Each structure stands twice: as C-alpha cells, then as structure tokens.
C-alpha cells in the first residue's frame, strides 16, 4: 500500500491558508487597539474617582505656592491622616463653614506652636518655611498652643489673608479628605 495524497481545495475567494491566517491576525489586532483604549479609559476613570482629584483654588490664602485659579491634584486615598507631617498641604472640610479648604499642616498632635513676628515656632524651634513670602508674614503673631490628639494645626502660606487654625482652631483628622500631590 502506498501513501495516498489528499489535497485541499480552498473555496472560491477563501485564499490560501497563509492568507486566511493573516486575516485572522488582522481581525485580532483590530480589536486590540479599541480594547486597550477602553481598558485605559476605565483605568483613568477609576483613578479619577478613587485616587486623584483635581481641585481649583478659589482663594489667595496659599499664595505664592498656589495662586488663586490654580488647579491642584489631590490624593484622596492618600496617607492615613494619622501619618500627616508638618509642611504637607492638605484638603479638609473647614470647621468654620464645612467648605472644602486647602492649607498647610503646621503642627500635628502633641506639638506646641507659636508665631512671633511672622516666624513659626514648633516646640520652641523656628521653622524654615521657604514657600512663604516674608512680606506677607511680617508682624504676624499668634499665642502658643498645643495640638491635641486626633487634630492638626493648619496655616495658609499667605498668612496676612488666610483664615486658618488661628481663626477656627484645630482641624480634626476625620475632616481631612486628601493630601496635595501637585504642586508640592
């Protein structure tokens, strides 16, 4: 017995096996780009909803760091409020009027703060604040306070026009809704 040879005759217009395979690869690639675009869109939506939120600043209390009209990026999942550090910019619900507010943490639980002639002192040591405009802080005074547990003391960078913890007191950590990712 010899070998029988079986031949395959493609249907009319079907092309060769090589051509059919190429068409299959092209169809697979045709779905790849829209699929990746859709996946990317869902990823961006998730980041926007649960991680990063843009916020437009409507006051001059954080000038010169964040001028009025600027957009900042808020890390809404950010570090636990228990891990906030002095110098970090935070967003919180103002104890005065429940409006979303942007300020800088000046002191955390257990720290003692005072402002003498525009200079911030934490635990008796003068704090270097390169983000301040000295012309906007000169002559500012605030009595010595100690930050209680579960709270932070916040200040605006534009001390002359900022309504902050000097006015409404300590901010509860539970009111902090995020930290500023950009600008820093």
Secondary structure, DSSP 8 states (H G I E B T S, - for coil): -----------TT---HHHHHHHHHHHHHHHHHHHHHHHHHHHHHHHHHHTEEEEE--SSTTTTTS-TT-EEEEESS-S-GGG--TT-EEEEE-TTT--EEEEEEEEETT-EEEEETTEEEETTEE---TTS-GGGTTT--EEEEE--TTEEEEE-SSTTT--SHHHH--EEGGGEEEEEEE--
